[in-house]
Structures are given as C-alpha cells and as structure tokens.
Amino acid sequence: MKIALFGGKYGQLGWELRRTLAPLGEVIAVDRDDLDLRDASALEGFLREQAPRLIVNASAYTAVDRAEQEQELAFAINERAPRVMAEVARSLGAGLIHYSTDYVFDGNMGRPYVESDATNPLNVYGQSKLAGERAIQETGANHLIFRTAWVFSMRGESFIAKLLEWSRQKPELRVVDDQVSNPTWARMLAEATALLLAGGGEDMPAYIEEKCGIYHLAGWGYTSRFEWAKQILANDPRRTEQRVQAIQPARTDEFPTPATRPLFSALDCSRFEHNFGLRLPPWEEALQRCMEG
C-alpha cells in the first residue's frame, strides 16, 4: 500500500508517523521543502501522480498568535490544502486521515468535550482548523479526523523544549494554571494511528469508510499548563542544569497575546476507544516515558 504522508519530515507528529506507518506500506513523506501546500494545482498533481491508497495529513499552520496577522496563509494550509487532499482521495478511492485540534472549541463547556459538542473557535488558528474539518466532510471522501491537544515531544519547538530552556535561564518561572487540556505525546498519537490502521486489514479505504468521522484522540486525562510544567521539571533528565528555584501559577490574562486561547479545552476520547478498542496512556505516564528517551 502506498501512503502519502504530509508533514512527515519536520513536524513532531509527522516525524513519528513516518516511522510507525512504515510497516503498513511505502511511505512517501512530503514536507514544505518538497511541496508548497498553498499551491493547490501542484498538490493535486502530486497526489494524482503518486496515486496513494492512503493520505495522512500531519501538516498544519500552527503559529497560533501569528495566524491573527497571517489569516490567508493559515486558511490556505489548514482549509484549502485538506480540501484538495480530500477531493483527490475521493476520486482515487483512497482514504484520508487528518489531524485537528481542541482549539475548535471555546473552552466554556466546563467538562471535557465530546465530538458532538458545538464548536466555537476563539482565534484564527482554530477557525482555520475547523474550516479544514468541514472542507473534508463536504467532499464526501472517506476520512478519519482526529482532534488532538497539546502535542509534545523532545523534538522541535514543543512546550517541553521551551520550558526546559527557560528553566536553565531563569530562577523563577510563571506558568498559567487556568488553561486546561490533554497533553499528548506525539509518539503515542502516531502509534495509535498505525495500530488502528493495522486493524483495518487489506482494504484500507473500506475500513476508513466504515469508521468515517471525527474522533477525539489525546492523552488520557487532563491537567493545567502549570501542573504539566511542574511534571516536566520533575522528569527533566538533566535536572542539575536547572537554574529555576520556584515555579508560580499565573492567569492567562497576565500574559496578553494576539490570539485568545480556550481555557478548558480537554477532550473526551471515549468514542475513539469504543470504536477502535484503543486508548492513549495517561499523560503523566507518557510524559515520563518521553523524557526518559
């Protein structure tokens, strides 16, 4: 089976998917230096030439604050590119897997969100990701859309990397304690994707058609950024290099940003567990394993 993987070289999730999907077939990893996703005709031409049986889109415009000024770019990558992927997938009889975000919600529910809850994104990034979900659905392609949250790894510019860098520079850190969601290890997200696909047998598009829809897929349990930060520092394999002596809770409104973030955007992943018989491990366990290397 030929698999076209977008975002497969540099992104936290895509880098992991490149490894986990390899046993399922020939993985053609595409990233920004290979193909400009803003070029719809080039994207369509690439997919028709390769004719994959499965398209996995782990690419996205994720600069949440910059998106407020770069709306056209955010929508080009997060809405129009997924629409093209879905249209080609439908015409080829292929399946499509796409990843979305907890930021499609406004954070006012007061409990973890289920898939049927009303969406109401607070920022351009969330709006563009929601538009991408709807674009895929409108094409009628066989798809699985996985909303996830707070993806982390020891690679790239994740929250872990930033926090560890700060901990080596500052004696005190202040981290918001009123933003709550599910920390999700990129490796576990990629492995869950590969496992569910492996369970689909030989006819992957038919399997995706059977399971078609939106699912929440994130680390089990939820926490605040403040509590997450404390656990990151406690699990730091190079704790002797930390300069930080104290970490203090703060409120989101103490750190004004161009984009408004949802406060309680935790995801309820019960539907995914029921339909696929899989569940990501508790976020604390995943964090420990990630930082142990």
N, C-alpha and C positions, 0 to 999 in steps of 0.2 A: 504494500500500500504506500502510495506517495503522499507525504504530508507537507504542506506549505506552512511554515511557522514564521509569523511576523513578530519582530522584536526579539528574535532568537539569539542575538549576539551580545547586547549590552544591558538589556533590562534585567532586573532582579528575577522576575518570573520567567521571562523568555529564556534566560541562560540556563535555568533549571529544567525547563521543558525540553530544551534541546537534548538533554541527557535522558530524561525519563521517557520521551517519546521514541527514542532510537530503537528500542526492541520491537516496536509496532510496525516499522517500515522505514522507507527512505525519507529522512527529514531534510527539507530544503529550507535552511534558515535564512531569512531576509531581514535586513535592518536598514537604518536610514542612509548608510553609505552605499547600499545596493539599489535602493528604490525610494523615490520621493513619494510618500503616500498622498501628497497633495495633488499629484498628477494622476487623475482618475483613469485616463486612457492608458498610461504606462502600467498602472496597477492591473487594469483589466487585461491588457495584452500579456503581461507576465503570467497571470493565472491561467489564461486560455492556452498559452504555450505549454505550461507545465502540466495542466490538467490533473491537479491533485484530487484524491478521493476525500481528503480531509483538509480543511483550512483552519488553522489555530491562530487567533489574533491576540497576541500578548503585547502588542504595541499600543501606545496611547500618548496623548499630550497630557502630562501630569503636573505641570508647573501651575499649581493652584492659584497663587497670587498673580503671576504674570499673565495668566489667562484673562484676567479682568481687562488688560490692555491689548491682548492678542486674541480676541474673540474669533476672528476669521480663521486663524491658524488652528485654534482649539477645535472648532467645528469641522474644519477640513479633515483633521486626523481622527477625531472622536466620533464624528457622524458620517461624513461623506465616504471616507475610506471603508468603514464597515459596511455601508450600503452596497458599495461596489463588490466587496468580497461576498456578500450575501447573494447579490444578483447573479454573480458568476457561479457561485456554489449551486444555486437553484438550476441554472441552465446546464451545468455539468452533472447534476445528480449527486453532488458531493455534500458532505456535512460541514457545518461551521461551528467552531467553539470560540466564544468571545467573552472577555472579562470586563466587568463593570465595577461599580463602586457603591459604598454606603453613602456617598455624598449625593445620591439621588434623593435622599430624604432630608427633611428639615431639622430632625433631632428633637422634635417636640412631643413624640409619642409617649415617652415615659416608660417604655418597655422595649425589648428587642423587636425589631421589625421583621414581619413575615412578608413573603413575596406579594401578597395581595393588598398590603397597606398602600395608601395613597402616597405618591411621590410629590416632592415639592423642593427641588434643589435651591440652595441659597446662593450659589455662586456660578460663574460661567463654566467652570470645570464640570460641576455636577450637571448643569443644563446640557452641556455638550455630550456627556456620557449618557444621559437619559435619552437625548435625541438619537444617539447611536443605537441604543436598545430598540427604540421604536422603528428606526430605519430598517434594522434587520428583520423585525417582526413583519413589517409591511411588505417585504419582498416575498414572503411565503417560503423562504428557504428552510431546510431542516437545520435547526440550530439548538445549541445549548448556551445560554448566557449565565455566567457565574458572577454574581455580585460578591465582592470580597472587601476587606477592610484592613487598613494599617499594615500593609505588606512589608515585611522586614527580611533582612539577610545581613551577612557580614560583608557584602559587596556594595559598591556604588554609594549613593548619597542617601542611604536609609536613615531613619531616626536613630538607630543604634550607632551608626558611624558618627553622626553629628554629636550625639550625647557623649560618646567616648572621647571625641576630640575636645569638647568643652570641658570634660572632667579633667583633662590633662593641662588645661589652661587657666581655670578659674577656681578659687577657693570655695565659692558658693554658687549653686545653681537654683534657678527658679523655673518650675515647670507647671503648666496648667493642670489643675485637678478637676476641672468641670467639663472636659472633653472625654467622652467615654465611648469605646468601641472594642472590636476584637482584634488584637494583634495576631497577624497571620504570617507564619514562616513561608517564604516563597517555595522552599523545597517541598514542604508538605502539600502545598497547593498544587504544585506540579505533579507530585507523586499520586495525589488523589485523582487528578485528571487522567493520568496514564492508567491507573487501576480501573477506573470506570470504563475507559475505552477498551481495555483488555477484556473486560467482561462482556463486551458487545459482540464478540465473535467476528466472523469474516465479513459480514455485510455491515460495515460501519455506518453508512448513510441511513440504512433502515433502522438501525439501533437508535441513532440520534433522532430520527423521525418519531420513533416510539416514545422517547423520553423528552421530546421537544418542549422548550420553555425556559423560564427564568428560575434560577435557583440561588439561594444564599449559600456561600461556601467560604467559611472563615474559621479562624482558630476557635476552639471550643472555650466558651466563657468570655467574659468581657471585663475591662478594667479602665481606669483613668490613665491619662498620659503620665501623671505624677507617679502612680503606683508602678506603672510599666518602667518608668525611668529608674526607680529605686531597684527594681529587679535586675535591670540591665547593669547597673553599677555593682550590684552584689555578685553577678555572674561574670564580671569582667575577668578574663584570664590573665590580665596584666594589671591587677589592682594596685600593685606597688608604684605604678606610674601615675596614679590619680593624684591630683592636687586638691580636688574638691574635699572639703571638710563637712559641708552641710548641703542638703537639698531641701528647698522650701516649696510648699504649694502656692500656686497663684491662680488668678482668674483670667479667663480668656480676654476680657475687656481691658486688662492691664497691658496687653500686647496688641495694639491695633495693627491690623493687616488689611491689604486691599480687598481680600476675599473673606466673606463671612463663612465660618465653619459651623456645621451642625454640632450641638453639644452631646446629645445622647443618640448615637447612630449605630448602636450594637445591632448585630444581625442574628436572627433566629434561623438556624440551619437544619431544623427538623425535617423539612420537606426533602432536602437533599439526602439526608440519612435514610428516610423512608423509601425513597425511590431508587437509591443506589446501594444501600447497605454499607455505607462508608461514613466515617466521621473523623474530622481532623482532631489531633490530640489537644489537650488543654494548652492554652497559650503559654503557661508557665513552664510546662514540660518541653514544649517546642523551643522556647527561648533558651532554656538551659542547654539543650542538645545543639542548638545553632551555635552558641557561644563556646561550647566545648570543642567545636571544629569537627 
